[in-house]
Amino acid sequence: MQNPAQPAAPGFGRRRALLAAGVVLAAGIGAAADEPASGDRTASRGAAAAPPPAPAIPFHGARQAGVTAPQQPATHLLSFDLPQTSATTDRETLRNVLGTLTRTLSTAASAAPPDPRLQDGGTTRLTSLVGVGPALAARLGLNVPPGLAELPPFSGDRLDPARSDGDLLIQLCAVDRWTLAVVAELLGTGAHAAGAVPRWTQSGFLPHTAPGATPRNLFGFKDGTANPDDASVEQWVWGLPGPHRNGTVLVYRRIRMDVAGFAALTEGQRDRVIGRRGGDGVPLTGTAEHDDPDIYAKNPDGSYVIPATAHVRLSSPRLDGGARMLRRGYSYDDGPTDRGLLFCAFMRDPAQFTRVQNRLATRDALAPFVEHRASAVAYVLPGAVPGRTLGEQLWT
Ligand code: HEM
């Protein structure tokens, strides 16, 4: 999607343009999502016993697996619009689209998907989520959480409308891009036949990371360390008791990163921008990665150990009455001048994102190195049990 002839966006201004194709990416990312899983490598060396195939991740359940399953190495987001006619017709179109999405996703995620392109590599390990955008919800009077709304503009935003928003948002995740490409095509065909119009798509990836370890972003920092535990996710991320209990809200931001400009800082400067050490992710006030950053700790001279403009200070739940969001970001690489983070975070109420981003946009030491280029909000529907369709709660 990136036009290589296009000059680096003026938004970075004084910052170094992202022209250095040979930028050293400390995270060691690359073809991570395209390489065979370790089991496949073993098999290709002719080792004695092939490992048992990984089981399929069930599509059906009270909550959509795209939020609950462990984060997978590759993602693909798809946004669709529903043409505006009459409310009655549009509601019928939405029912049909949700029906086809449910059928396609549940079949593709099953242990035996019928498409031969999904049969050769064991189970697909596909996970997905489907959400509806605030504009569609308002237009059709859908039963969505009361806080579902578009985000306000933030200082420094340079959003591309063609890559933002949409009536329906789908996030696919899998171990490889092949699965995502095939399923995206099946979804696109079905959704189009049911009356939806494609709006934008976006691919992302994670580095190879040992199980249980935190993946790094393109700045080389571990990203996702301070995510909430299961109890906090119940408290802050899923809906309140009622029809939205098993739903949540996805806030998506496509954030371009000035990788070369950030890499030009000294290691100490980079650590103070974030408030954690890049190498091991330990907060500047701690000794282990999962220590809670102490944003009130001071140096003998009275200055904060985690600087006043550090990213983890300004995004700290302590400044937000303890409210937590679940971040499951991915990196993207759409050409030498367009790399960055697909910020994907789940929360009960998108106003939480607005509060945090208002602080980050104006004061974050990271702000000179990042630029928000696209944005979307979607109500992530509760899951569907077998025989039911995603979104049945929308009509109640
Ligand atoms: C390219 C942009 C961004 C980068 C590179 C980035 C990177 C990081 C890193 C390295 C951490 C520390 C490790 C961790 O706890 O995960 C972190 C924490 C965090 N970030 Fe970001 N971030 C970005 C954008 C955002 C945005 C837009 C928000 C929300 C508006 C956000 C919210 C948070 C939160 C809530 C934390 C955890 C704070 C804590 O509980 O200690 N980040 N981010």
Residues whose N, C-alpha, C, O or C-beta is under 5 A from the ligand:
A	BS01	HEM	N217 F221 K222 D223 G224 T225 A226 I255 I274 P293 V312 S315 S316 P317 L341 F353 V356 Q357 V370
